């Protein structure tokens, strides 16, 4: 197996919402894909796209592959939670910025 395919056959979920730190989703996602993984961007909201935060302004818009409530956690080998940068000079875990009902939904579905 080549070094560029060491994640072949692995399935990775990236759970994000508007305001995620652009580099913390896009760079890992692209690297996982380059390494052969199947990657799904999941949203906790009913959205088809989510908007990144890039340093000091809004960044790229990313397509959402699936809603967190529609997936089976046992289908994934890993879960990535990009930081959310919506408060100046502060990166906090996404769950601290989400309504508790959304966090609970994500927890139940992904067994967090």
C-alpha positions as CSV (number, residue, x, y, z in Angstrom):
1,X,0.0,0.0,0.0
2,X,1.5,3.4,-1.0
3,X,1.9,6.1,1.5
4,X,-0.7,8.2,-0.3
5,X,-3.4,5.7,0.2
6,X,-3.1,4.7,3.8
7,X,-6.7,5.7,4.6
8,X,-8.2,3.8,1.7
9,X,-11.4,2.1,2.8
10,X,-11.9,4.4,5.8
11,X,-14.9,6.7,6.2
12,X,-14.5,10.0,8.0
13,X,-17.3,12.4,9.2
14,X,-16.6,16.1,9.6
15,X,-19.3,17.8,11.7
16,X,-19.5,21.5,11.1
17,X,-21.8,24.5,11.0
18,X,-21.6,28.1,9.8
19,X,-18.5,29.9,11.1
20,X,-16.2,26.9,11.2
21,X,-12.5,27.7,11.0
22,X,-11.8,27.3,7.2
23,X,-8.3,25.8,7.6
24,X,-9.6,23.2,10.2
25,X,-12.1,21.7,7.7
26,X,-10.8,22.2,4.2
27,X,-7.1,21.2,4.8
28,X,-7.9,18.0,6.8
29,X,-10.7,17.0,4.4
30,X,-8.5,17.4,1.3
31,X,-5.7,15.5,3.0
32,X,-8.0,12.6,4.0
33,X,-9.3,12.4,0.5
34,X,-5.8,12.5,-0.9
35,X,-5.0,9.6,1.5
36,X,-7.9,7.5,0.1
37,X,-10.6,8.1,2.7
38,X,-14.3,8.7,2.0
39,X,-15.2,12.0,3.7
40,X,-18.7,13.3,4.5
41,X,-19.3,16.8,5.7
42,X,-22.2,16.7,8.2
43,X,-24.3,19.5,9.4
44,X,-26.5,19.7,12.5
45,X,-28.8,22.2,10.8
46,X,-30.9,21.6,7.7
47,X,-28.4,23.1,5.3
48,X,-27.0,22.2,2.0
49,X,-24.0,24.5,2.4
50,X,-22.0,26.0,5.3
51,X,-19.9,29.1,5.3
52,X,-16.3,29.2,6.7
53,X,-14.6,31.8,8.7
54,X,-11.1,32.6,7.2
55,X,-8.9,34.6,9.6
56,X,-10.8,37.9,9.9
57,X,-13.7,37.5,7.4
58,X,-16.1,35.1,5.9
59,X,-14.4,32.5,3.7
60,X,-15.5,29.7,1.4
61,X,-18.9,28.1,1.2
62,X,-18.7,24.3,1.6
63,X,-21.2,21.7,0.4
64,X,-22.8,19.6,3.1
65,X,-23.0,15.9,2.2
66,X,-25.5,14.8,4.9
67,X,-27.4,15.9,8.0
68,X,-26.1,14.4,11.2
69,X,-29.6,13.0,12.0
70,X,-29.5,10.9,8.8
71,X,-26.3,9.0,9.4
72,X,-25.4,5.8,11.2
73,X,-22.4,6.5,13.5
74,X,-21.2,2.9,13.0
75,X,-20.6,3.7,9.3
76,X,-17.7,6.0,10.3
77,X,-14.1,5.3,11.4
78,X,-13.4,8.9,12.7
79,X,-15.1,12.1,13.6
80,X,-13.5,15.5,13.0
81,X,-14.9,18.6,14.8
82,X,-13.4,21.8,13.4
83,X,-13.2,24.8,15.7
84,X,-15.6,27.6,15.3
85,X,-14.2,31.1,15.1
86,X,-17.1,33.4,15.5
87,X,-15.9,35.3,18.5
88,X,-12.9,37.6,17.8
89,X,-9.6,36.3,19.0
90,X,-11.1,33.2,20.4
91,X,-11.5,29.7,19.1
92,X,-13.9,27.6,21.1
93,X,-15.3,24.1,20.5
94,X,-18.3,24.0,18.3
95,X,-20.6,22.5,20.9
96,X,-20.1,25.6,23.1
97,X,-21.7,27.8,20.3
98,X,-24.6,25.5,19.4
99,X,-28.0,25.4,21.0
100,X,-28.1,22.6,23.6
101,X,-30.8,20.7,21.6
102,X,-28.6,20.6,18.6
103,X,-25.6,19.3,20.7
104,X,-27.9,16.6,22.2
105,X,-29.0,15.5,18.7
106,X,-25.4,15.3,17.5
107,X,-24.4,13.4,20.7
108,X,-27.2,10.9,20.3
109,X,-26.6,10.2,16.6
110,X,-22.8,10.1,16.8
111,X,-22.7,8.6,20.3
112,X,-20.4,11.4,21.6
